[in-house]
């Protein structure tokens, strides 16, 4: 086994045992926002009993933060995957594209292929909520859009797909970014130049969104705004690697700044939007990047434990990719029961907690019965083949995004991973 292979193997072996609990909490919050959003579109939180105790505007905020949740995922994905690459190769300029792609494919494809297969069967069986019947759309073309990483563009041209397909738009953005990422890192090589390119991309978000007025679907799901969010996460990972230790006062200030910015955009976005317009999304991504960076620094100091009572949210964050891919099965199942019972919207909020629990359970089942075993198998094969000097497929501790998001890795500030402890 070469020294490079040993480095990568050591980083892979370390990933699963050390996590960033704070980042898992953020991922849990993001997937919570996404699931609530997709259910609330069909079983509203407003127009019912909750309006007697909570402001209508606040309930609307809870209902419509799914898009923001996906952008938080994008930032976390960039942070985790770039950090894992730095841990494995010591520098993004020494990244190995073959191994990088194998790691991504092993983490993303097993669950994605299974979900697409199930969606296809449901379409062919004519199951309500899963039939692709919009003019100009077809099952074959939807599958091609997923495989070709352009489902977001396909929806922008033809309209929304059924919900189970629709959520896959974020993977088209995320994986298109990571398809180019190692190539760009090797071409630029100099970190200063890479940082400059990433900074321009990250800061371009308001203008790339504003330039797409006229097509609501494409404005939400275009490549460049999503990639800008991922770039913000990569910049945070590079900062964590460049400065592994910082004064505690700076760490706290960055955490507060990120927390306030994130809370402001999620809870009071309706107040910020008239002032900042598309810049509101930039505040969201930069705030998330700041908070994730502060959490990584805190973890390296042996930081504070996550608040009590939030273990469930952290657990959801660890399965965010699987929950993201499958939650629409649960949402549509619950909606079908809701409609069959003739229940009104007055007590509609009571359907949300069971939906969250079922979505979490389905994601956990997919991970335990499918994703994790395949990752372990592929990882073992990679180690065995590299031990004999024969290149082989790699497994990963990374996860996706998305609209999805996921990563099980560890952020390290040096070529050798140190205790700390994600996952797009």
C-alpha positions in Angstrom: 0.0 0.0 0.0 1.4 3.4 -1.0 1.8 6.3 1.5 -1.1 8.1 -0.2 -3.3 5.0 0.1 -2.4 4.7 3.7 -3.4 8.3 4.3 -6.7 7.9 2.7 -7.4 4.6 4.5 -6.6 6.2 7.8 -8.9 9.1 7.1 -11.7 6.8 6.1 -11.2 4.7 9.2 -11.4 7.7 11.4 -14.5 9.3 9.9 -17.2 7.2 11.4 -16.0 7.4 14.9 -15.8 11.2 15.1 -18.6 13.6 14.3 -19.5 17.2 14.6 -22.5 17.1 16.8 -23.4 20.7 16.3 -23.3 20.2 12.5 -25.6 17.2 12.9 -28.0 19.4 14.8 -28.0 21.9 11.9 -28.6 19.1 9.5 -31.5 17.9 11.6 -33.0 21.4 11.7 -32.7 21.5 7.9 -34.4 18.2 7.3 -37.1 19.2 9.8 -37.8 22.4 7.8 -38.0 20.4 4.6 -40.4 17.8 5.9 -42.6 20.3 7.6 -42.7 22.4 4.4 -43.8 19.6 2.2 -46.5 18.4 4.5 -47.7 21.9 5.4 -48.3 22.6 1.7 -50.9 19.9 1.8 -52.0 20.0 5.5 -51.5 23.6 6.5 -50.4 24.8 9.9 -52.4 27.9 9.4 -56.1 28.1 9.2 -56.6 26.0 12.3 -56.3 25.8 16.1 -52.6 26.9 16.1 -53.7 30.3 14.8 -55.5 30.9 18.1 -52.2 30.8 20.1 -49.5 31.7 17.5 -49.3 34.6 15.1 -50.3 33.7 11.5 -47.1 35.2 10.1 -45.0 33.0 12.4 -47.0 29.9 11.3 -46.4 30.9 7.7 -42.7 31.1 8.4 -42.7 27.6 9.8 -44.5 26.4 6.7 -42.3 27.9 4.0 -38.7 27.4 5.0 -38.1 24.2 3.1 -36.1 26.1 0.4 -34.0 27.7 3.0 -33.4 24.4 4.6 -32.0 23.0 1.3 -29.5 25.9 1.1 -28.4 25.2 4.6 -27.8 21.7 3.4 -25.7 23.0 0.5 -23.4 25.0 2.8 -22.9 22.0 5.2 -22.2 19.7 2.3 -19.5 21.9 0.9 -17.9 22.2 4.4 -18.0 18.5 5.1 -16.9 17.2 1.8 -14.1 19.7 1.3 -13.0 19.1 4.9 -12.9 15.4 4.4 -10.9 15.8 1.2 -8.3 17.9 3.1 -8.2 15.3 5.8 -7.5 12.5 3.2 -5.0 14.3 1.0 -3.6 17.1 3.1 -4.5 19.7 0.5 -7.1 20.1 -2.2 -4.3 20.6 -4.7 -3.4 16.9 -4.1 -6.9 15.5 -4.4 -7.3 12.2 -6.3 -10.3 12.5 -8.6 -10.7 8.7 -9.0 -11.0 8.1 -5.3 -13.1 11.3 -4.8 -15.6 10.2 -7.4 -15.7 6.6 -6.1 -16.4 7.9 -2.6 -19.2 10.1 -3.8 -20.8 7.4 -5.9 -20.7 4.8 -3.2 -22.4 7.2 -0.7 -25.0 8.7 -3.1 -25.9 6.0 -5.7 -27.2 3.0 -3.7 -30.0 4.9 -2.0 -30.7 7.1 -5.0 -31.0 4.2 -7.4 -33.3 2.4 -5.0 -35.5 5.4 -4.6 -35.7 6.0 -8.4 -36.6 2.4 -8.9 -39.4 2.6 -6.3 -40.7 5.8 -7.8 -40.7 4.2 -11.3 -42.7 1.3 -10.1 -45.2 3.6 -8.3 -45.6 5.6 -11.6 -46.2 2.5 -13.7 -48.7 1.2 -11.1 -50.6 4.4 -11.3 -50.3 5.2 -7.6 -51.8 8.6 -6.8 -49.3 11.4 -6.2 -46.6 9.5 -8.1 -47.7 9.5 -11.7 -45.8 11.6 -14.1 -48.6 13.0 -16.3 -47.7 16.6 -17.1 -47.6 17.4 -20.7 -44.0 17.2 -22.0 -42.9 14.9 -19.2 -42.3 11.1 -19.2 -40.9 8.5 -16.9 -37.9 7.8 -19.1 -37.1 11.5 -19.4 -37.3 11.9 -15.7 -34.9 9.0 -15.1 -32.5 10.5 -17.6 -32.7 13.9 -15.9 -31.8 12.3 -12.6 -28.9 10.3 -14.1 -27.7 13.3 -16.1 -27.7 15.7 -13.2 -30.2 18.1 -14.8 -33.5 17.3 -13.2 -33.6 20.9 -11.9 -33.3 22.2 -15.5 -35.9 19.6 -16.7 -38.4 20.9 -14.2 -37.6 24.5 -15.2 -38.5 23.7 -18.7 -41.5 21.4 -18.2 -42.9 22.2 -14.7 -42.9 20.4 -11.4 -42.6 16.6 -11.3 -44.5 14.6 -8.6 -43.1 15.4 -5.2 -41.0 12.2 -4.8 -39.1 13.1 -8.0 -39.1 16.9 -7.4 -36.9 16.7 -4.3 -34.1 15.2 -6.4 -33.4 18.6 -7.9 -30.9 19.5 -5.3 -28.8 16.4 -6.1 -28.4 17.6 -9.6 -26.8 20.8 -8.4 -24.8 19.2 -5.7 -23.3 16.4 -7.7 -22.7 18.6 -10.8 -20.6 20.8 -8.4 -18.6 17.8 -7.1 -18.1 16.5 -10.6 -16.1 19.6 -11.4 -14.7 20.2 -8.0 -11.5 17.9 -8.0 -10.7 19.0 -11.6 -10.9 22.7 -10.6 -8.8 22.1 -7.5 -6.1 20.4 -9.6 -6.1 23.0 -12.4 -5.9 26.0 -10.0 -3.6 24.3 -7.5 -2.7 27.5 -5.7 -5.0 27.8 -2.7 -5.2 31.6 -3.0 -6.5 31.3 -6.5 -9.0 28.7 -5.5 -10.2 30.8 -2.6 -10.7 33.8 -4.9 -12.7 31.7 -7.4 -14.9 30.3 -4.6 -15.4 33.7 -3.0 -16.6 35.2 -6.3 -19.0 32.2 -6.7 -20.2 32.4 -3.1 -20.9 36.2 -3.2 -22.5 36.0 -6.7 -25.7 34.4 -5.2 -28.0 37.4 -5.1 -27.1 38.4 -8.7 -27.4 34.9 -10.1 -30.8 34.5 -8.5 -32.0 38.0 -9.5 -31.0 37.4 -13.1 -33.4 34.5 -13.4 -36.7 36.4 -12.9 -39.4 35.2 -15.1 -39.2 31.5 -14.4 -40.0 30.8 -10.7 -39.0 27.1 -10.8 -35.7 27.8 -12.5 -34.9 30.7 -10.2 -35.3 28.4 -7.2 -33.4 25.5 -8.7 -30.8 26.9 -11.0 -27.2 25.7 -10.8 -25.3 28.8 -9.9 -27.2 29.9 -6.7 -27.0 26.4 -5.3 -23.3 26.1 -6.2 -22.7 29.5 -4.5 -24.0 28.1 -1.3 -21.8 25.0 -1.6 -18.8 27.3 -2.3 -19.5 29.1 1.0 -19.2 25.8 2.8 -15.9 24.9 1.0 -14.5 28.3 2.0 -15.4 27.6 5.6 -13.6 24.2 5.4 -10.5 25.9 4.0 -10.6 28.4 6.9 -10.9 25.6 9.4 -7.8 23.9 7.8 -5.8 27.1 7.6 -6.5 28.2 11.2 -7.1 25.1 13.3 -7.0 27.1 16.5 -8.4 30.6 17.1 -9.0 32.7 20.2 -12.2 31.7 22.0 -13.6 35.2 21.8 -13.4 35.0 18.0 -15.0 31.6 18.1 -17.9 32.8 20.2 -18.4 36.0 18.1 -18.6 34.0 14.9 -21.0 31.5 16.5 -23.2 34.4 17.6 -23.0 36.1 14.3 -23.9 33.0 12.4 -26.8 32.1 14.8 -28.3 35.5 14.7 -28.1 35.6 10.9 -29.6 32.1 10.5 -32.4 32.9 13.0 -33.1 36.2 11.3 -33.5 34.7 7.8 -35.5 31.7 9.0 -37.8 33.5 11.4 -38.0 37.0 10.0 -37.2 36.5 6.3 -40.4 38.3 5.4 -39.0 41.5 7.1 -35.5 41.1 5.5 -36.8 40.4 2.0 -38.2 43.8 1.2 -34.8 45.3 2.2 -32.3 42.8 0.8 -34.3 40.9 -1.8 -32.2 38.0 -3.1 -29.4 39.1 -0.7 -31.5 37.5 2.0 -30.3 34.1 0.7 -26.7 35.2 0.8 -27.2 36.2 4.5 -28.5 32.7 5.1 -25.6 30.9 3.4 -22.9 33.1 5.0 -24.5 32.8 8.4 -24.6 29.0 8.1 -20.9 28.9 7.0 -19.9 31.1 9.9 -21.8 28.9 12.4 -20.5 25.7 11.0 -16.9 27.0 11.1 -17.4 28.1 14.7 -18.8 24.6 15.6 -15.8 22.9 14.1 -13.4 25.1 16.1 -15.4 24.4 19.2 -15.2 20.6 18.6 -11.4 20.8 18.3 -11.2 22.3 21.8 -13.2 19.4 23.2 -16.2 21.9 23.1 -19.4 22.0 24.9 -21.8 19.1 24.6 -25.0 19.7 22.6 -28.0 20.9 24.6 -30.0 18.3 26.4 -33.2 17.2 24.8 -32.0 17.6 21.2 -30.6 14.2 20.7 -33.5 13.3 18.5 -32.7 16.3 16.2 -29.1 15.3 16.0 -30.1 11.7 15.2 -32.3 13.0 12.3 -29.4 15.0 11.1 -27.2 11.9 10.9 -29.8 10.3 8.6 -30.7 13.5 6.7 -29.8 12.2 3.3 -31.9 9.1 3.6 -34.8 11.1 5.1 -34.6 13.6 2.4 -34.8 11.0 -0.4 -37.7 9.1 1.1 -39.8 11.6 3.1 -42.2 12.3 0.3 -43.4 8.6 0.4 -44.4 9.3 4.0 -45.9 12.7 3.3 -48.1 11.4 0.5 -49.1 8.4 2.6 -50.2 10.6 5.5 -52.0 13.0 3.1 -53.9 10.1 1.6 -55.1 9.0 5.0 -55.9 12.6 6.0 -58.1 12.9 2.9 -59.7 9.5 3.3 -60.7 10.3 6.9 -62.3 13.6 5.8 -60.3 15.4 8.5 -60.4 19.2 8.4 -57.5 21.6 8.7 -58.5 22.9 12.1 -56.6 20.1 13.8 -54.2 19.6 10.9 -51.1 20.3 12.9 -51.7 17.0 14.8 -50.7 15.2 11.7 -47.2 16.7 11.6 -45.5 15.0 14.5 -46.5 11.5 13.3 -45.3 12.4 9.8 -41.9 13.5 11.2 -41.5 10.3 13.2 -42.4 8.1 10.3 -40.1 9.9 7.9 -37.3 9.6 10.4 -38.1 5.8 10.8 -38.1 5.3 7.1 -34.8 7.1 6.7 -33.3 5.1 9.5 -34.5 1.8 7.9 -33.0 2.8 4.6 -29.7 3.6 6.2 -29.4 0.5 8.4 -30.7 -2.0 5.8 -29.2 -0.6 2.7 -26.9 2.5 2.7 -24.7 1.6 5.7 -24.1 -2.1 4.7 -23.2 -1.1 1.1 -20.8 1.6 2.3 -19.2 -0.9 4.7 -18.9 -3.5 1.9 -17.4 -1.1 -0.6 -15.1 0.3 1.9 -13.8 -3.1 2.8 -13.2 -3.9 -0.9 -11.4 -0.7 -1.4 -9.0 -1.4 1.5 -8.4 -5.0 0.4 -7.6 -4.0 -3.2 -5.4 -1.1 -2.2 -3.5 -3.3 0.3 -2.3 -5.3 -2.7 -1.7 -2.2 -4.8 -4.6 -2.9 -7.1 -6.9 0.1 -7.6 -10.5 -0.6 -6.6 -13.8 1.1 -5.9 -13.9 3.2 -2.7 -16.6 3.6 -0.2 -17.3 6.7 1.7 -18.4 8.3 4.9 -19.8 11.2 3.0 -23.4 12.0 2.3 -25.4 14.3 0.0 -27.7 17.3 0.1 -30.1 18.3 -0.1 -32.8 19.6 -0.9 -30.3 17.1 -0.1 -28.1 16.9 1.6 -25.4 14.2 3.7 -21.9 13.3 5.0 -20.7 11.1 7.8 -17.2 12.4 7.7 -14.9 14.4 10.0 -13.4 17.8 9.5 -9.6 17.8 10.1 -7.4 20.9 10.0 -4.3 18.9 9.1 -3.3 16.0 6.9 -3.8 13.7 9.8 -7.4 13.8 11.2 -7.6 15.1 14.7 -10.3 14.5 17.3 -13.3 16.5 16.3 -16.1 15.0 15.5 -20.4 15.6 9.0 -22.3 13.8 8.3 -24.5 16.7 2.0 
